[in-house]
Amino acid sequence: MLDQDGQVKPRAAAAQALVTTPTDDELPRRYADFATMTEALDYVAQGKKGMNFHDARATLARVYPYAELREDAIRAAHRLKARGIQPGERVALIAETAAVLRVSPITVTRDWDLARAWLARELRGTDDA
């Protein structure tokens, strides 16, 4: 991670710069009364909560507020639409770790052929890749 001057920050300093999302905020809690996941995400994105990811050493590695997740979901929806996916069509979502894929998650989002090949291999149940 780089500091404001473009210098590499020590790992501990980079982690200290991150602040976890709150466990609670002023947004009233709703219990499973959403018609869709989109509706639920639109709602929670109004608050300050989110997800916090830690590395193997329990150091805070990534803070992902639900508002940012919503923005990313909207961008992903626009990319799907640009590829010809119509509302109501089914799509497969790949939610695996980089270690399982043997590639970085960025590679999968940018290389649809690789994603399709990986999914086909998983559906066949073989490991010939």
C-alpha positions in Angstrom: 0.0 0.0 0.0 1.3 3.5 -0.8 1.1 6.6 1.3 0.2 10.0 0.1 3.7 10.6 -1.2 3.7 7.4 -3.2 6.0 5.6 -0.8 5.4 2.1 0.3 3.8 1.9 3.8 4.8 -0.9 6.2 2.1 -3.6 6.5 1.2 -2.6 10.0 0.9 1.1 9.1 -1.4 0.2 6.1 -3.6 -1.9 8.4 -3.8 0.9 10.9 -5.1 3.3 8.3 -8.2 1.1 7.8 -11.2 1.5 10.1 -13.7 -1.3 10.4 -17.3 -0.7 9.4 -19.6 -0.3 12.5 -21.5 -3.2 13.9 -24.5 -0.9 14.3 -25.7 2.4 12.9 -28.8 4.6 12.8 -30.4 2.7 10.0 -33.4 0.7 11.4 -32.9 -3.1 11.3 -35.3 -5.0 9.0 -35.7 -8.7 9.2 -36.1 -10.6 5.9 -38.9 -8.4 4.5 -37.2 -7.6 1.2 -38.6 -8.9 -2.1 -35.2 -9.1 -3.8 -31.5 -9.0 -2.9 -31.4 -5.8 -4.9 -33.9 -4.2 -2.6 -32.0 -5.4 0.5 -28.7 -4.0 -0.9 -30.3 -0.7 -1.8 -31.5 -0.5 1.8 -28.3 -1.4 3.7 -26.3 0.8 1.4 -28.0 3.8 3.1 -26.2 3.0 6.3 -22.6 2.8 7.4 -22.3 -1.0 7.9 -20.3 -3.3 5.6 -17.9 -6.2 5.6 -14.4 -6.4 7.0 -11.9 -8.8 5.7 -8.8 -9.9 7.6 -5.7 -11.7 6.5 -4.3 -14.9 8.0 -2.7 -12.9 10.7 -6.0 -11.3 11.7 -4.9 -7.9 10.3 -7.6 -5.9 8.8 -7.0 -6.1 5.0 -10.1 -4.7 3.4 -13.1 -2.7 4.5 -16.0 -3.0 2.1 -19.0 -0.8 3.1 -22.4 -2.0 1.7 -22.6 1.3 -0.2 -19.5 0.4 -2.1 -20.8 -3.1 -2.7 -23.9 -1.6 -4.2 -21.9 0.6 -6.5 -19.8 -2.4 -7.6 -23.0 -4.4 -8.2 -24.5 -1.7 -10.4 -21.3 -1.6 -12.4 -21.4 -5.4 -12.8 -25.0 -5.2 -13.9 -24.0 -2.6 -16.6 -21.2 -4.9 -17.8 -23.7 -7.9 -18.0 -26.1 -5.7 -19.9 -23.4 -4.6 -22.3 -22.6 -8.3 -23.0 -26.3 -8.9 -24.0 -27.7 -10.3 -20.8 -31.3 -9.3 -20.5 -33.3 -8.7 -17.3 -34.7 -12.0 -16.0 -32.1 -14.2 -17.7 -30.1 -16.5 -15.5 -26.4 -16.1 -15.0 -23.9 -18.2 -13.1 -22.0 -16.4 -10.3 -18.5 -17.6 -9.5 -17.6 -16.9 -5.9 -14.4 -18.8 -5.3 -11.1 -17.8 -3.8 -8.0 -17.2 -5.9 -6.3 -20.3 -4.5 -9.1 -22.5 -5.8 -9.1 -20.8 -9.2 -5.3 -20.7 -9.4 -5.6 -17.2 -10.9 -6.4 -13.8 -9.5 -10.0 -12.7 -9.2 -9.2 -9.8 -11.5 -8.3 -12.3 -14.2 -11.7 -14.0 -14.0 -13.6 -10.7 -14.2 -11.6 -9.6 -17.3 -11.4 -13.0 -19.0 -14.8 -14.5 -19.8 -13.3 -17.4 -21.7 -11.4 -18.5 -18.6 -14.5 -18.1 -16.4 -16.6 -20.2 -18.8 -13.9 -22.9 -19.0 -13.6 -23.0 -15.3 -17.3 -23.3 -14.8 -17.6 -26.0 -17.5 -14.9 -28.0 -15.7 -16.6 -27.6 -12.4 -19.9 -28.8 -13.9 -18.2 -31.8 -15.4 -16.6 -32.6 -12.1 -13.2 -33.2 -13.6 -9.8 -31.6 -12.7 -8.1 -31.9 -16.1 -7.1 -28.2 -16.3 
